Amino acid sequence: MDLFKEIEEYATEYNVPIINKISGSLLIEAVKTKQPKSILEIGTAIGYSALLMAHYMPKDSKIITIEQDATRIDIAYDYIARAGRTEQIQLLDGDASNILLQLEGTFDMVFIDAAKAQYLDYLSKIIDKLSIGAVVIADNVLFRGMVMSEEPPLRRYKTIVKRLKEYLEFVKTDPRFSTTIYHDGDGVAISYYQGANIK
């Protein structure tokens, strides 16, 4: 069986959130177009999107991916090893908020798919690590339609919706970014970093 298919079936059976088909297509398209040498992924889950990016990126490219759920890390390691990608994909175990501050080097692409309420915090911690023209892809930014809805969100989702709105407002209005928001699926924001000196 195709490994991607196997991961999809595992995710369905055990209710693990992996990138949906629409977001996945946008991610693949961005990798094909950008051909990034260095990719940062925030939120590995079981390694599906990292392997998706690895499949389409240049052979000498590297991915750093961050996850803090111990069970998912073990499963992701297994899939990455079976795909023969351990040289290209480095999985870091821990809280992204702390790890991001310790990373060195620059990234040509960033894929954000972790704690929704932390998106803007994650981005603020890596802006100085973005190469000029880097693409930042944030998944689930419309959060079940609640972010664009006129209706107030359910209380338990209030903070997530508020913070996602703040993220979108930032990437749409900060002159360092040129952003397109795709409304299909659960929403994807694709932002191109123009550089620190843009006013």
C-alpha positions as CSV (number, residue, x, y, z in Angstrom):
1,M,0.0,0.0,0.0
2,D,1.1,3.5,-0.8
3,L,2.6,5.1,2.4
4,F,0.5,8.3,2.1
5,K,-2.6,6.2,1.8
6,E,-1.6,4.3,4.9
7,I,-1.1,7.5,6.9
8,E,-4.4,8.9,5.7
9,E,-6.2,5.7,6.9
10,Y,-4.4,5.8,10.2
11,A,-5.3,9.5,10.7
12,T,-9.0,8.7,9.9
13,E,-9.1,5.6,12.2
14,Y,-7.4,7.4,15.2
15,N,-8.8,10.8,14.6
16,V,-5.4,12.5,14.0
17,P,-5.8,15.9,12.2
18,I,-3.7,15.9,9.0
19,I,-3.8,18.4,6.2
20,N,-6.9,18.1,4.0
21,K,-6.9,17.6,0.3
22,I,-7.5,21.3,-0.6
23,S,-4.8,22.6,1.7
24,G,-2.5,19.8,0.7
25,S,-2.8,20.8,-3.0
26,L,-1.9,24.4,-2.1
27,L,1.0,23.2,-0.1
28,I,2.3,21.0,-2.9
29,E,1.9,23.8,-5.4
30,A,3.9,26.2,-3.2
31,V,6.7,23.6,-2.8
32,K,6.8,23.0,-6.6
33,T,6.8,26.7,-7.4
34,K,9.2,27.9,-4.7
35,Q,11.6,24.8,-4.7
36,P,12.7,25.7,-1.1
37,K,16.0,24.5,0.2
38,S,15.0,24.9,3.9
39,I,11.6,24.3,5.3
40,L,10.3,24.8,8.8
41,E,7.1,23.0,9.8
42,I,5.4,23.9,13.1
43,G,3.2,20.9,14.0
44,T,4.3,17.5,12.7
45,A,1.4,15.4,13.9
46,I,2.2,12.0,12.4
47,G,4.5,13.3,9.6
48,Y,2.0,13.4,6.7
49,S,2.6,17.0,5.5
50,A,6.3,16.8,6.1
51,L,6.5,13.8,3.8
52,L,4.2,15.5,1.3
53,M,6.6,18.5,1.1
54,A,9.7,16.2,1.0
55,H,8.2,14.4,-2.0
56,Y,8.1,17.6,-4.0
57,M,11.1,19.6,-2.7
58,P,14.6,19.5,-4.2
59,K,16.6,16.4,-3.3
60,D,19.2,18.5,-1.3
61,S,16.5,20.3,0.7
62,K,16.0,19.9,4.4
63,I,12.9,20.1,6.7
64,I,12.9,20.9,10.4
65,T,9.6,19.9,11.9
66,I,8.4,20.4,15.5
67,E,6.0,18.3,17.6
68,Q,5.3,18.0,21.3
69,D,2.9,15.0,21.4
70,A,5.1,12.0,22.4
71,T,2.8,9.4,20.8
72,R,2.6,11.3,17.5
73,I,6.3,11.8,17.5
74,D,7.0,8.1,17.6
75,I,4.5,7.4,14.8
76,A,6.0,10.3,12.7
77,Y,9.5,8.9,13.2
78,D,8.4,5.5,12.0
79,Y,6.7,6.9,8.8
80,I,9.7,9.2,8.1
81,A,12.1,6.2,8.4
82,R,9.9,4.0,6.2
83,A,9.8,6.7,3.6
84,G,13.6,6.9,3.6
85,R,13.6,10.6,4.6
86,T,15.5,10.6,7.9
87,E,18.4,12.5,6.3
88,Q,16.1,15.2,5.0
89,I,13.6,15.6,7.8
90,Q,14.7,16.5,11.3
91,L,12.0,16.1,13.9
92,L,12.4,18.3,17.0
93,D,10.5,17.2,20.2
94,G,9.1,20.0,22.3
95,D,7.1,23.2,22.5
96,A,7.4,25.2,19.3
97,S,7.2,28.5,21.3
98,N,10.5,27.6,22.9
99,I,12.2,25.8,20.1
100,L,11.6,28.6,17.5
101,L,13.8,31.0,19.6
102,Q,16.7,28.5,19.4
103,L,16.7,27.8,15.7
104,E,19.6,29.0,13.6
105,G,19.8,29.8,9.9
106,T,17.1,31.0,7.6
107,F,14.0,29.3,6.0
108,D,12.6,29.6,2.5
109,M,9.3,28.1,3.5
110,V,7.3,27.8,6.7
111,F,4.2,25.7,7.2
112,I,2.2,26.5,10.4
113,D,-0.3,23.9,11.5
114,A,-0.1,23.7,15.3
115,A,-1.9,25.4,18.1
116,K,-4.2,27.8,16.3
117,A,-4.2,30.5,19.0
118,Q,-0.3,30.7,18.7
119,Y,0.0,31.4,15.0
120,L,1.0,35.1,15.4
121,D,3.4,34.3,18.2
122,Y,5.1,31.6,16.1
123,L,5.4,34.0,13.2
124,S,6.8,36.8,15.3
125,K,9.5,34.4,16.6
126,I,10.7,33.5,13.1
127,I,10.4,36.7,11.1
128,D,14.1,37.3,11.4
129,K,14.8,33.8,10.2
130,L,12.9,34.2,6.9
131,S,14.8,34.5,3.7
132,I,13.7,37.2,1.3
133,G,10.8,35.8,-0.7
134,A,10.1,33.1,1.8
135,V,6.6,31.7,1.7
136,V,4.6,31.3,5.0
137,I,1.7,28.9,4.8
138,A,-0.8,28.9,7.6
139,D,-3.5,26.2,7.6
140,N,-7.0,26.2,9.1
141,V,-7.1,30.0,9.4
142,L,-10.8,30.3,8.9
143,F,-11.4,27.7,11.6
144,R,-14.7,26.0,10.6
145,G,-16.0,29.2,9.2
146,M,-16.0,31.0,12.5
147,V,-13.2,33.5,11.7
148,M,-15.3,35.2,8.9
149,S,-18.7,34.6,10.5
150,E,-20.8,37.5,11.8
151,E,-22.0,35.2,14.6
152,P,-20.0,35.2,17.8
153,P,-18.0,32.0,18.2
154,L,-18.8,29.4,20.9
155,R,-17.2,30.4,24.1
156,R,-14.6,27.5,24.0
157,Y,-13.4,28.7,20.6
158,K,-13.4,32.5,21.4
159,T,-9.7,32.8,22.0
160,I,-8.7,30.7,18.9
161,V,-11.0,32.8,16.7
162,K,-9.8,36.1,18.1
163,R,-6.1,35.1,17.7
164,L,-6.6,33.8,14.2
165,K,-8.3,37.1,13.2
166,E,-5.2,38.9,14.7
167,Y,-2.9,36.7,12.6
168,L,-4.8,37.4,9.4
169,E,-4.9,41.1,10.1
170,F,-1.2,41.1,10.7
171,V,-0.2,39.2,7.5
172,K,-2.7,41.3,5.4
173,T,-1.6,44.7,6.7
174,D,2.1,44.4,7.6
175,P,4.1,45.7,4.5
176,R,6.7,43.0,4.9
177,F,4.2,40.4,3.7
178,S,2.1,39.9,0.6
179,T,-0.8,37.6,1.5
180,T,-3.5,35.7,-0.2
181,I,-6.2,34.0,1.8
182,Y,-7.9,30.9,0.2
183,H,-11.4,30.3,1.5
184,D,-11.8,26.7,0.4
185,G,-11.6,23.9,2.9
186,D,-10.8,25.3,6.3
187,G,-8.9,28.3,5.0
188,V,-5.3,28.8,4.1
189,A,-3.2,32.0,4.3
190,I,-0.2,32.1,2.0
191,S,2.2,35.0,2.7
192,Y,5.3,36.0,0.9
193,Y,8.0,37.7,2.9
194,Q,9.2,40.9,1.2
195,G,12.0,41.6,3.5
196,A,12.6,43.7,6.7
197,N,13.2,47.0,4.9
198,I,9.9,47.3,3.2
199,K,8.0,50.3,4.4
